[in-house]
Amino acid sequence: DPGLTITTFPVALDVLTRSNVTIQSDGTTTISGGVAGNGLVALNVSDIAIEGLNFANAQTSISLDTVTGGSITKCKILGGGVTLTGIIVEDCNDVVVGGPNSIDANVVTNCAVVGIAVNGGADNAVQHNLVGTDLANTAGIGCDVGVSVTGGAQNTRIEDNTICTSVSKYAIQVDGASTTGVTITANRIGVA
């Protein structure tokens, strides 16, 4: 499979049953929710790289389901209105949301339910993201839950994120008896 590279975008984008997928923008492209209310959906994909996209008015901005190997970097999800979840990684393995350096950060803010959710799967990481902050990381805008790990997720790493949430909710939520091996390291709760 020679792969798939996408650099121009419709209103919403679905990628199904592919491998070696690159979805990249220079940071000037905004994807709005389509008919189903989602911005980008990837299902049954291996080796996907998503970089530099902006999202507006999508119930779920980025949804990865049954993905093996991938990264989501430098995206801006500014929430508001209909945005319930910024990024959901469901039943995926070896997916990194953010990356090992702060330049890889996603900005995920103003989501009504959760900023970044990992539900099921194994060996995923949430690193160096700004969740619930403004773009400059100087003010909290909030998400009800910053980062959530549930559904039997195994060996998830939550590292080096800045997380601001609504006063009554969780910055980081780990839930379920079958959710094990979660490590939480060097996260900042609140803005810089």
N, C-alpha and C positions, 0 to 999 in steps of 0.2 A: 504494500500500500504506500504510494508516494506521499500520502498525507493530505491535509487540507489547510490552507492558509486563508483567513478572512481578514480583509482590511477595510472593506466598505460594508455598511450595515443597514438592514431594514429597520422597521420600528421595533420588532422583537426578533430573537434569533434562537432557533432550536437546532442542536447538533445531536444526531442520533446514530449510534452504532458506527463509530469511526475510530481511527487510530491516528496518532501523530497530527493533532489538530493545534494550530496556532491562531489565536484571535487577538489581534493587536491594533492599538490606536496610539496616536501621539498625544492623547489626553484631551483632544478637542471634540471627540465624538460622544454624543449622548444617546443612550438607548432608553426608550420609554416602554412601559408595559404594553403588550399586545392584547389579543383577544382574551387569552387566559390570565392576563394580568401579570405575567412574568417577563423579565427583561431578557435573560439568557438562560436556556435550559440545555444541559448536556446529559444525555442518558446513554449508559452502556458504551462509554468512550474510554480509550486508553491513551495515555500520554497527551494531555491537553495543557496548553499554556494560554492563559488569559491575562492580558496586560494593557493597562492604560485606558480603560473604558470608564465612562461616566454613566450613571443611571439616574432616572427620574421617573416618578409615577408608576412604579412597578410593585405589585404586591410582594413578590420575591425578586430581588434584583438579579442574583446569580444563584442558580440551582444546579448542583452536580449530583447525579444519582447513579450509583453503580459505576463509578469511574475508578480506574486504576492508574496511578501515576499522573501528577499534574501540579500546576501552580496557578495561583491567582495573585497578581501583583499590580501595584500602582493604580488601582481602581478607586473611583470616588462614588460613593453611594450616599447621597445627601438626604434621602428619606423625605418625610413629610407627606401629608395627604394620605395616600393609600398604602405606603410602604409598611409591611408587617415585619418582614425578615430581610436583612441585607444580603447575607450569604448563607446558604445551607449546603452542607456536605453530607450527603446521606448514603450510607452503605458503601462508602468509598474507601480505598486503600492507598496509602502513600501520596496523599494530597497535601500541599503546603499552601496555606492562606497567609499571604505576606511573604516573608523570607528571612534569611539569616542577617540581613542588614536593614537599617532604618530606611534606606532609599527604596526598599521593596514594599513599604507600608501601603496598605489600603486604608482609606478613610471611610468609615461606616458610621453614619450618624442619623439620629432622629427616626429610628425605627420603632413602631408601636409595640412589637413583641420582643424580638431578639436581633442583635447586631450580627453575630456570627454563630451559627449552630452546627455542631458536629453530632450526627445521629447515626450510631452504628458504625461499622467498618473498623479498620485497624491502621495503626501507624501513621496517623495524620498529625499535622502541626498547624498551630495558629501562632504566628510570630511577627513581632514588630508592627502591629496594626494600631491605628488610632480609632477607637470605638467609642462613639458618643461624644466626640469632641468636635470643635470647629476645625477648619483646614489648617489653621496655624497652631493648633494644640494649645490655645490660650483660654478657651471657654468651653464649658460643658453644655452640650445640647441634649445629650442623653439618648438612651435606648432603655426600654424596660429591663431587659437583661442584656448585659454586654456580650459575654461568650457563654454558650451553653453546650455541655457535652452530655449526651443521653443515649438511650436506645441500645445499650450494650457496646458502646464504642470501646475499643481496646487500645491501650498504649498511645493515647493522645497527648501531645505536648502543647502547653499554653505558655509561651515565653515572650518576655520583653514587650508586651503590649501596654498601651495607655488606655484605660477604660473608665468612662464616666457613665453612670446610669441614673435613672429616675430614683428619687430618694427611697421609695418603698420596695425596690427590687434588688436583684443581685448583680454584682459586677461579673462574677464568674459562678456558674451553676454547674455542678456535677451531680447527676441524678440517675438512680437505678442500680439495683444490686448487681446486675450483669455488666455495668459500666466499670471497667477496672483498668489499672495501670496508667491513670492520668497523672501527669506531672505538671505542676504549676510553679513557674520560676520567674523571678525578677520582673513581675508585672507592676505597673504603677496604677493605683486607683485614684483618679482625680487628674486634673490637668497640670501641665508643667508650670 
